[in-house]
Amino acid sequence: MQSTLIREIAGLFAPLILIAALGSAQDTPEAHLGKGYDALRQDRYEEAAREFRAALHLDPKLVMRARFPLAVALFELKESAEARREFEAVRREIGEHPNVSYYLGRLDLLDQDFVGAIRNLNQAIAKPPFPDTAYYLGLAYFKQGDLPAAEKWLKQAAAINPRDSIAHYQLGLVYRKEGREPEAKEAVALSAELRRQDAEDTRLRSECARKLEAGPPSEARAACDRLYDPDNAEKLTALGTIYGQHGDLQAALKPLQRAAELSPQSPQMQYNLAFTYFRLNRFEEARSPIANAVKRWPDIFQLNALYGAVLAKLGEDLPAYQALRNAHQLNQTDSQTANLLYVTVLGIARKSQAAHEYPDAIRYFGEAANLRPDDPEPHRSLAEVYALTGRHSEAAGEQQRAEQLSKAANPVQ
């Protein structure tokens, strides 16, 4: 059962779509946020907590961007008292929020405060932040002894995720408590069948991967498509990921398209689809899903990096520059993003120079020089712009710097 925000983030970058490990030497809130989210993705909760605390130290106003994921990391570390303090601090800052109420309800359940759990989870259920919100509300009512309410919410949980074996099993316990033994046996049997199907799906995934590695694509697809379930986004994502890992991008599209349709608000599903389109050089089709993902998760390096790459391929230099700059701020160690940002900003600078927009040209050439301190090209161009604007002393300085860098790059043998 995918039960927490961290599970969504952790699933955001499956092996198919992982671009680069996140890291940054820059001591900025953005850099710490990026490293914190990457640590969450990899279940490194202690590191995530450190990074989010560092971001908050630099900018205490980052309530939902840093304090909330800090609380999530502490929740995953089972540091319940500290997690509760952080969630309650978020609530004081922003008021009632379904995500906060959900986690406080989960903490109440752990503390066996079933009244508090019911109160908080009822706040969350008005706009359920996660698919298992109804399950935990039903569980809280069950623990309190309110069987009719428990039945109501566990039925809703089973309807939201019909393949959730845990919800069906818990519903069976409710029926048994109510003396409805035939229905209890049916629910427990269904739970067991769902667990069996999950085991079968695991076997099929392994078989699919083996056939993609060993056999002709047509034979492999016949085996892999047994995993295709048009109503299960997670199974579709797994199938698309397997295809993508083995280079069959065309086959990956169908399950990933359907997964994105089923989960339009999931950054994982939208990113998977966008990255597959990108790898197929279908850049216009990649734009929409990745743009939506960036809006929801602006602090994720990989999302910004892919969005910038898509826009650069479409020739939209300024939006590409903005996305790539955001990505670079989050991760200054990723050379692929830094290189693309350099090429993009240098192109914008040259266009500004050609359009006689000299202040912009100076600014962009200066940024290019900062991105590649050992490259003489931005300094040569700065010398040209300064000369055109009558700033001859600065032009001479930039020309001298360009010549020094050229000599350093090509020493006399």
C-alpha positions as CSV (number, residue, x, y, z in Angstrom):
1,M,0.0,0.0,0.0
2,Q,1.4,3.4,-1.0
3,S,0.7,5.2,2.1
4,T,2.8,8.4,2.4
5,L,4.1,11.3,0.6
6,I,7.6,9.8,0.8
7,R,6.4,6.7,-1.1
8,E,5.2,9.0,-3.9
9,I,8.5,10.8,-4.0
10,A,10.5,7.6,-3.7
11,G,8.6,6.2,-6.7
12,L,9.1,9.4,-8.7
13,F,12.4,8.3,-10.2
14,A,12.3,4.7,-11.2
15,P,15.4,3.2,-12.8
16,L,14.0,4.1,-16.2
17,I,14.1,7.7,-15.5
18,L,16.9,8.4,-13.1
19,I,19.0,11.1,-14.7
20,A,21.7,11.8,-12.0
21,A,22.4,11.7,-8.3
22,L,21.7,14.9,-6.6
23,G,24.3,17.0,-4.8
24,S,25.5,20.5,-4.4
25,A,28.4,22.3,-2.8
26,Q,26.4,25.5,-2.7
27,D,25.0,26.5,0.7
28,T,21.6,27.8,-0.4
29,P,18.1,26.8,0.6
30,E,17.5,25.5,-2.9
31,A,20.5,23.2,-2.8
32,H,19.6,21.8,0.5
33,L,16.0,21.2,-0.6
34,G,17.2,19.4,-3.7
35,K,19.5,17.2,-1.7
36,G,16.7,16.6,0.9
37,Y,14.2,15.4,-1.7
38,D,16.8,13.1,-3.3
39,A,17.6,11.6,0.1
40,L,13.8,11.0,0.6
41,R,13.7,9.3,-2.7
42,Q,16.4,6.9,-1.6
43,D,14.9,6.4,1.9
44,R,17.9,8.1,3.5
45,Y,15.7,9.8,6.1
46,E,18.4,11.0,8.5
47,E,20.2,12.7,5.6
48,A,16.9,14.2,4.4
49,A,16.2,15.6,7.9
50,R,19.6,17.2,8.0
51,E,19.2,18.8,4.6
52,F,15.7,20.2,5.4
53,R,16.9,21.5,8.7
54,A,19.7,23.3,6.9
55,A,17.3,24.8,4.4
56,L,15.1,26.0,7.3
57,H,18.1,27.5,9.0
58,L,18.8,29.6,5.9
59,D,15.1,30.4,5.3
60,P,12.6,29.7,8.1
61,K,9.7,30.6,5.8
62,L,10.0,27.4,3.8
63,V,7.1,25.8,5.7
64,M,5.6,23.4,3.1
65,R,8.8,23.1,1.1
66,A,11.1,22.2,4.0
67,R,9.4,21.9,7.4
68,F,6.7,19.6,6.1
69,P,9.1,17.1,4.4
70,L,11.3,17.4,7.5
71,A,8.3,16.2,9.5
72,V,7.7,13.4,7.0
73,A,11.4,12.2,7.3
74,L,11.0,12.2,11.1
75,F,7.8,10.2,10.7
76,E,9.6,7.6,8.6
77,L,12.4,7.5,11.2
78,K,9.8,6.7,13.8
79,E,10.7,9.8,15.8
80,S,7.1,10.4,16.6
81,A,7.3,13.1,19.1
82,E,9.6,15.3,17.0
83,A,7.6,14.6,13.9
84,R,4.4,15.7,15.7
85,R,6.1,18.9,16.8
86,E,7.0,19.7,13.2
87,F,3.6,18.9,11.8
88,E,1.9,21.0,14.4
89,A,4.3,23.9,13.6
90,V,3.3,23.6,10.0
91,R,-0.4,23.6,11.0
92,R,0.1,26.8,13.1
93,E,1.7,28.5,10.1
94,I,-0.7,27.5,7.3
95,G,-3.8,26.4,9.1
96,E,-5.7,23.1,8.3
97,H,-4.2,21.2,5.5
98,P,-5.1,17.6,4.4
99,N,-1.5,16.4,4.2
100,V,-0.8,17.6,7.8
101,S,-4.0,16.2,9.2
102,Y,-3.3,12.8,7.5
103,Y,0.1,12.5,9.2
104,L,-1.2,13.7,12.6
105,G,-3.9,11.1,12.3
106,R,-1.3,8.4,11.6
107,L,0.7,9.6,14.6
108,D,-2.5,9.4,16.7
109,L,-3.0,5.8,15.6
110,L,0.5,4.9,16.6
111,D,-0.1,6.6,20.0
112,Q,-3.5,4.7,20.3
113,D,-5.3,8.0,20.5
114,F,-8.2,6.8,18.4
115,V,-10.3,9.9,19.1
116,G,-7.5,12.2,17.9
117,A,-6.9,9.9,14.9
118,I,-10.6,10.1,13.9
119,R,-10.6,13.8,14.3
120,N,-7.5,14.4,12.2
121,L,-8.3,11.8,9.5
122,N,-11.8,13.2,9.1
123,Q,-10.1,16.6,8.4
124,A,-7.9,14.9,5.8
125,I,-10.7,12.8,4.1
126,A,-12.5,15.9,2.9
127,K,-9.7,16.2,0.3
128,P,-7.8,12.9,0.7
129,P,-4.1,13.6,0.1
130,F,-3.1,9.9,-0.3
131,P,-5.1,6.8,-1.5
132,D,-4.9,5.1,1.9
133,T,-6.5,8.0,3.8
134,A,-9.8,6.1,3.9
135,Y,-8.1,2.9,5.1
136,Y,-6.5,4.6,8.1
137,L,-9.8,6.3,9.0
138,G,-11.6,3.0,8.9
139,L,-8.9,1.4,11.0
140,A,-9.2,4.2,13.6
141,Y,-13.0,3.7,13.8
142,F,-12.3,-0.1,14.1
143,K,-9.9,0.4,17.0
144,Q,-12.4,2.7,18.7
145,G,-15.1,0.0,18.3
146,D,-17.3,2.0,15.9
147,L,-17.9,-0.9,13.5
148,P,-20.5,0.8,11.2
149,A,-18.1,3.7,10.5
150,A,-15.2,1.3,10.2
151,E,-17.1,-0.7,7.6
152,K,-18.0,2.5,5.6
153,W,-14.5,3.7,5.3
154,L,-12.8,0.4,4.7
155,K,-15.3,-0.3,1.9
156,Q,-14.3,3.1,0.4
157,A,-10.6,2.2,0.8
158,A,-11.3,-1.1,-1.0
159,A,-13.2,0.7,-3.8
160,I,-10.4,3.3,-4.2
161,N,-7.8,0.5,-4.5
162,P,-9.5,-2.8,-5.3
163,R,-6.2,-4.6,-5.3
164,D,-5.3,-3.5,-1.7
165,S,-5.2,-6.9,0.1
166,I,-4.8,-5.2,3.5
167,A,-8.0,-3.2,3.2
168,H,-10.0,-6.3,2.3
169,Y,-8.4,-8.2,5.2
170,Q,-9.3,-5.5,7.7
171,L,-12.8,-5.3,6.3
172,G,-13.1,-9.1,6.9
173,L,-12.2,-8.4,10.6
174,V,-15.0,-5.9,10.8
175,Y,-17.5,-8.4,9.3
176,R,-16.3,-11.0,11.8
177,K,-16.8,-8.6,14.7
178,E,-20.3,-7.9,13.4
179,G,-21.1,-11.6,13.3
180,R,-21.3,-11.7,9.5
181,E,-19.1,-14.7,9.0
182,P,-19.9,-15.5,5.3
183,E,-18.9,-12.0,4.3
184,A,-15.8,-12.1,6.6
185,K,-14.7,-15.4,4.9
186,E,-15.2,-13.8,1.5
187,A,-13.2,-10.7,2.3
188,V,-10.3,-12.7,3.8
189,A,-10.3,-15.0,0.8
190,L,-10.2,-12.1,-1.6
191,S,-7.3,-10.6,0.4
192,A,-5.4,-13.9,0.0
193,E,-6.2,-14.0,-3.7
194,L,-4.9,-10.5,-4.1
195,R,-1.6,-11.4,-2.4
196,R,-1.4,-14.4,-4.7
197,Q,-1.9,-12.2,-7.7
198,D,0.8,-9.8,-6.5
199,A,3.2,-12.7,-6.3
200,E,2.2,-13.8,-9.9
201,D,2.8,-10.2,-11.1
202,T,6.3,-10.3,-9.6
203,R,7.0,-13.6,-11.5
204,L,5.6,-12.1,-14.7
205,R,7.9,-9.0,-14.4
206,S,10.9,-11.3,-14.0
207,E,9.8,-13.3,-17.1
208,C,9.2,-10.2,-19.1
209,A,12.7,-8.9,-18.3
210,R,14.3,-12.2,-19.2
211,K,12.6,-12.4,-22.5
212,L,13.5,-8.8,-23.4
213,E,17.1,-9.6,-22.7
214,A,17.2,-12.9,-24.6
215,G,14.5,-13.1,-27.2
216,P,13.1,-11.3,-30.3
217,P,11.0,-8.2,-29.4
218,S,7.8,-9.7,-30.7
219,E,8.0,-12.8,-28.5
220,A,9.0,-10.7,-25.5
221,R,6.1,-8.3,-26.0
222,A,3.7,-11.2,-26.0
223,A,4.9,-12.2,-22.6
224,C,5.2,-8.7,-21.2
225,D,1.8,-7.6,-22.2
226,R,0.3,-10.1,-19.8
227,L,1.2,-7.4,-17.3
228,Y,-0.9,-4.8,-19.0
229,D,-3.8,-3.8,-16.7
230,P,-5.6,-0.7,-18.1
231,D,-7.0,0.2,-14.6
232,N,-3.8,-0.1,-12.5
233,A,-1.3,2.8,-12.8
234,E,1.4,1.1,-10.8
235,K,1.3,-2.1,-12.9
236,L,1.4,0.0,-16.1
237,T,4.3,2.0,-14.8
238,A,6.2,-1.2,-13.9
239,L,5.6,-2.5,-17.4
240,G,6.7,0.7,-19.1
241,T,9.7,0.8,-16.9
242,I,10.8,-2.7,-17.9
243,Y,10.4,-1.8,-21.6
244,G,12.3,1.4,-21.2
245,Q,15.2,-0.3,-19.3
246,H,15.6,-2.7,-22.2
247,G,15.4,0.0,-24.9
248,D,12.0,-0.8,-26.3
249,L,10.7,2.8,-26.0
250,Q,7.9,2.4,-28.5
251,A,6.4,-0.5,-26.4
252,A,6.9,1.6,-23.2
253,L,4.6,4.4,-24.5
254,K,1.3,2.6,-24.3
255,P,1.4,1.6,-20.6
256,L,3.0,4.9,-19.6
257,Q,0.4,6.9,-21.5
258,R,-2.4,5.0,-19.8
259,A,-0.7,5.4,-16.4
260,A,-0.5,9.2,-16.9
261,E,-4.2,9.2,-17.8
262,L,-5.1,7.3,-14.6
263,S,-2.9,9.5,-12.4
264,P,-2.9,13.1,-13.8
265,Q,-1.7,14.6,-10.5
266,S,1.2,12.1,-10.1
267,P,4.6,13.6,-10.9
268,Q,5.9,10.1,-11.2
269,M,3.5,9.1,-14.0
270,Q,3.9,12.4,-15.9
271,Y,7.7,12.3,-15.7
272,N,7.8,8.8,-16.9
273,L,5.8,9.6,-20.0
274,A,7.7,12.9,-20.7
275,F,11.1,11.2,-20.5
276,T,10.0,8.4,-22.8
277,Y,8.8,11.0,-25.4
278,F,12.1,12.8,-24.9
279,R,14.1,9.7,-25.6
280,L,12.0,9.2,-28.8
281,N,12.7,12.8,-29.9
282,R,9.0,13.7,-29.6
283,F,9.7,16.9,-27.8
284,E,6.4,18.7,-28.2
285,E,4.5,15.7,-26.7
286,A,7.0,15.6,-23.8
287,R,6.3,19.3,-22.9
288,S,2.8,19.0,-21.3
289,P,3.4,16.2,-18.8
290,I,6.7,17.5,-17.6
291,A,5.4,21.1,-17.3
292,N,2.6,19.9,-15.1
293,A,5.1,17.9,-12.9
294,V,7.3,20.9,-12.5
295,K,4.4,23.0,-11.3
296,R,3.6,20.5,-8.6
297,W,7.2,19.7,-7.5
298,P,9.3,22.8,-8.2
299,D,12.2,21.7,-5.9
300,I,12.9,18.4,-7.7
301,F,16.2,18.6,-9.7
302,Q,15.3,15.9,-12.2
303,L,12.0,17.5,-13.1
304,N,13.6,20.9,-13.8
305,A,16.5,19.3,-15.7
306,L,14.2,17.4,-18.0
307,Y,11.9,20.4,-18.5
308,G,14.8,22.6,-19.5
309,A,16.1,19.9,-21.9
310,V,12.7,19.6,-23.6
311,L,12.4,23.4,-24.0
312,A,15.9,23.6,-25.3
313,K,15.1,21.0,-28.0
314,L,12.0,23.0,-28.9
315,G,14.2,26.1,-29.4
316,E,12.5,28.0,-26.5
317,D,15.7,29.5,-25.2
318,L,14.5,31.8,-22.4
319,P,12.1,29.3,-20.7
320,A,14.7,26.6,-21.2
321,Y,17.3,28.9,-19.5
322,Q,14.9,29.5,-16.5
323,A,14.3,25.8,-16.0
324,L,17.9,24.8,-16.4
325,R,19.0,27.6,-14.1
326,N,16.6,26.3,-11.4
327,A,17.9,22.7,-11.9
328,H,21.5,24.0,-11.7
329,Q,20.8,25.8,-8.4
330,L,19.4,22.5,-7.0
331,N,22.4,20.5,-8.2
332,Q,25.6,22.2,-9.2
333,T,27.5,18.9,-9.6
334,D,25.5,17.6,-12.5
335,S,27.7,18.2,-15.5
336,Q,25.0,17.4,-18.1
337,T,22.7,20.1,-16.9
338,A,25.6,22.6,-16.4
339,N,26.7,22.0,-20.0
340,L,23.2,22.5,-21.4
341,L,22.7,25.6,-19.3
342,Y,26.0,27.0,-20.6
343,V,25.1,26.4,-24.2
344,T,21.7,27.9,-23.7
345,V,22.8,31.0,-21.9
346,L,25.6,31.6,-24.4
347,G,23.1,31.3,-27.3
348,I,20.8,33.9,-25.5
349,A,23.8,36.2,-25.0
350,R,24.7,36.1,-28.7
351,K,21.1,36.8,-29.8
352,S,21.0,39.7,-27.4
353,Q,24.3,41.0,-28.9
354,A,22.9,40.7,-32.4
355,A,19.8,42.5,-31.4
356,H,21.9,45.4,-29.9
357,E,20.5,44.5,-26.4
358,Y,23.9,45.1,-24.9
359,P,23.1,45.1,-21.1
360,D,21.4,41.8,-21.5
361,A,24.2,40.4,-23.6
362,I,26.7,41.5,-20.9
363,R,24.7,39.8,-18.2
364,Y,24.3,36.6,-20.1
365,F,27.9,36.4,-21.2
366,G,28.9,37.0,-17.6
367,E,26.8,34.2,-16.4
368,A,28.3,31.9,-19.1
369,A,31.8,32.9,-17.8
370,N,30.8,31.9,-14.3
371,L,29.5,28.6,-15.5
372,R,32.8,27.8,-17.3
373,P,35.5,29.9,-15.6
374,D,38.2,28.3,-17.8
375,D,36.5,28.9,-21.2
376,P,37.9,32.0,-23.1
377,E,34.8,32.3,-25.4
378,P,32.5,34.3,-23.0
379,H,35.4,36.7,-22.3
380,R,36.1,37.3,-26.0
381,S,32.4,38.0,-26.5
382,L,32.3,40.4,-23.5
383,A,35.3,42.2,-24.9
384,E,33.4,42.7,-28.2
385,V,30.3,44.0,-26.4
386,Y,32.3,46.4,-24.2
387,A,34.1,47.7,-27.3
388,L,30.8,48.3,-29.0
389,T,29.5,50.2,-26.1
390,G,32.6,52.4,-25.6
391,R,33.8,50.7,-22.5
392,H,37.3,50.2,-23.8
393,S,39.1,49.6,-20.5
394,E,36.7,46.7,-19.6
395,A,37.0,45.4,-23.2
396,A,40.8,45.3,-22.9
397,G,40.5,43.5,-19.5
398,E,38.2,40.8,-21.0
399,Q,40.4,40.4,-24.1
400,Q,43.4,39.9,-21.8
401,R,41.5,37.4,-19.7
402,A,40.5,35.5,-22.9
403,E,44.1,35.3,-24.1
404,Q,45.3,34.1,-20.7
405,L,42.7,31.3,-20.7
406,S,43.5,30.3,-24.3
407,K,47.2,30.0,-23.4
408,A,46.4,28.0,-20.3
409,A,44.3,25.6,-22.4
410,N,46.9,25.3,-25.2
411,P,50.4,25.6,-23.6
412,V,53.4,25.7,-25.9
413,Q,54.8,22.1,-26.1
